[in-house]
Amino acid sequence: MNKKQLVKVLSQETGLTLAESNGYLNSVLGILTKTLQKDEDVFLRGFGSFMIKDRKERRTMSLNTKKMITIPGKKVVKFRTQILDGSTNSKSARR
């Protein structure tokens, strides 16, 4: 599902216009973005968590030059989903 489809479903579920739904979704995404930019995690109970993680500096070989290069560390956003359905937590579902 892309953003346009999400706005459409939000509009249908809430009875809001497409423009209003788009505005609300943009507000929520803006708040998420600003919070993550401040290195703060976002926890949405029943949905999941957005967390800032530090990726370490690493060395690898350049495929073009065959020389070792260093890739600098950086911050990345990780998402961890919460289990929404108990059946996905069973051992058979993990295989």
C-alpha positions as a Markdown table, in Angstrom:
| # | Residue | x | y | z |
|---|---|---|---|---|
| 1 | Met | 0.0 | 0.0 | 0.0 |
| 2 | Asn | 1.4 | 3.4 | -0.9 |
| 3 | Lys | 0.6 | 6.8 | 0.6 |
| 4 | Lys | -2.1 | 7.6 | -1.9 |
| 5 | Gln | -3.9 | 4.4 | -1.2 |
| 6 | Leu | -3.6 | 4.9 | 2.6 |
| 7 | Val | -5.1 | 8.4 | 2.3 |
| 8 | Lys | -8.0 | 6.9 | 0.3 |
| 9 | Val | -8.7 | 4.2 | 2.9 |
| 10 | Leu | -8.4 | 6.7 | 5.7 |
| 11 | Ser | -10.9 | 8.9 | 4.0 |
| 12 | Gln | -13.3 | 6.0 | 3.6 |
| 13 | Glu | -12.9 | 4.8 | 7.2 |
| 14 | Thr | -13.3 | 8.2 | 8.8 |
| 15 | Gly | -15.7 | 10.0 | 6.4 |
| 16 | Leu | -13.1 | 12.8 | 5.9 |
| 17 | Thr | -12.4 | 14.3 | 2.5 |
| 18 | Leu | -9.3 | 13.2 | 0.7 |
| 19 | Ala | -7.6 | 16.6 | 1.4 |
| 20 | Glu | -8.4 | 16.3 | 5.1 |
| 21 | Ser | -7.1 | 12.8 | 5.3 |
| 22 | Asn | -4.0 | 13.7 | 3.4 |
| 23 | Gly | -3.4 | 16.6 | 5.8 |
| 24 | Tyr | -3.8 | 14.4 | 8.9 |
| 25 | Leu | -1.5 | 11.8 | 7.5 |
| 26 | Asn | 1.1 | 14.4 | 6.6 |
| 27 | Ser | 0.8 | 15.8 | 10.2 |
| 28 | Val | 1.4 | 12.3 | 11.7 |
| 29 | Leu | 4.3 | 11.6 | 9.4 |
| 30 | Gly | 5.8 | 15.0 | 10.2 |
| 31 | Ile | 5.6 | 14.4 | 13.9 |
| 32 | Leu | 7.2 | 11.0 | 13.5 |
| 33 | Thr | 10.0 | 12.5 | 11.4 |
| 34 | Lys | 10.7 | 15.4 | 13.8 |
| 35 | Thr | 10.8 | 13.1 | 16.8 |
| 36 | Leu | 13.2 | 10.7 | 15.2 |
| 37 | Gln | 15.4 | 13.5 | 14.1 |
| 38 | Lys | 15.7 | 14.5 | 17.7 |
| 39 | Asp | 17.1 | 10.9 | 18.4 |
| 40 | Glu | 13.9 | 10.0 | 20.3 |
| 41 | Asp | 12.2 | 6.7 | 19.8 |
| 42 | Val | 8.5 | 6.4 | 18.9 |
| 43 | Phe | 6.4 | 3.6 | 20.4 |
| 44 | Leu | 2.9 | 3.0 | 19.0 |
| 45 | Arg | 1.2 | 0.4 | 21.2 |
| 46 | Gly | -0.4 | -2.4 | 19.1 |
| 47 | Phe | 1.5 | -1.4 | 16.0 |
| 48 | Gly | 5.3 | -1.2 | 16.6 |
| 49 | Ser | 8.3 | 1.0 | 17.5 |
| 50 | Phe | 10.5 | 3.3 | 15.4 |
| 51 | Met | 14.0 | 3.4 | 16.9 |
| 52 | Ile | 17.2 | 5.3 | 16.1 |
| 53 | Lys | 20.2 | 2.9 | 15.9 |
| 54 | Asp | 23.9 | 3.7 | 15.4 |
| 55 | Arg | 25.4 | 1.8 | 12.5 |
| 56 | Lys | 29.2 | 1.2 | 13.1 |
| 57 | Glu | 31.9 | 2.2 | 10.7 |
| 58 | Arg | 33.0 | -0.8 | 8.6 |
| 59 | Arg | 35.6 | -1.9 | 6.1 |
| 60 | Thr | 34.8 | -3.6 | 2.8 |
| 61 | Met | 36.3 | -4.1 | -0.6 |
| 62 | Ser | 35.3 | -1.8 | -3.4 |
| 63 | Leu | 33.9 | -3.9 | -6.2 |
| 64 | Asn | 35.2 | -1.4 | -8.8 |
| 65 | Thr | 38.8 | -0.9 | -7.6 |
| 66 | Lys | 39.3 | -4.1 | -5.5 |
| 67 | Lys | 40.8 | -1.9 | -2.7 |
| 68 | Met | 39.7 | -1.8 | 0.9 |
| 69 | Ile | 37.5 | 1.2 | 1.8 |
| 70 | Thr | 36.0 | 2.4 | 5.0 |
| 71 | Ile | 32.2 | 3.1 | 5.1 |
| 72 | Pro | 31.5 | 5.6 | 7.9 |
| 73 | Gly | 29.1 | 4.9 | 10.6 |
| 74 | Lys | 25.7 | 6.6 | 10.6 |
| 75 | Lys | 22.3 | 6.7 | 12.3 |
| 76 | Val | 19.5 | 4.6 | 10.8 |
| 77 | Val | 15.8 | 4.2 | 11.7 |
| 78 | Lys | 14.7 | 0.6 | 12.6 |
| 79 | Phe | 11.2 | -0.5 | 12.9 |
| 80 | Arg | 10.1 | -3.4 | 15.1 |
| 81 | Thr | 6.6 | -4.6 | 14.8 |
| 82 | Gln | 4.5 | -5.7 | 17.7 |
| 83 | Ile | 2.8 | -9.0 | 17.4 |
| 84 | Leu | -0.8 | -8.2 | 16.3 |
| 85 | Asp | -2.0 | -11.8 | 16.1 |
| 86 | Gly | -1.0 | -14.5 | 18.6 |
| 87 | Ser | -0.8 | -17.0 | 15.8 |
| 88 | Thr | 2.3 | -15.3 | 14.4 |
| 89 | Asn | 4.2 | -15.9 | 17.7 |
| 90 | Ser | 4.0 | -19.7 | 17.4 |
| 91 | Lys | 7.1 | -21.8 | 16.6 |
| 92 | Ser | 5.6 | -23.1 | 13.4 |
| 93 | Ala | 4.9 | -19.6 | 12.1 |
| 94 | Arg | 8.6 | -18.7 | 12.5 |
| 95 | Arg | 9.8 | -21.5 | 10.2 |
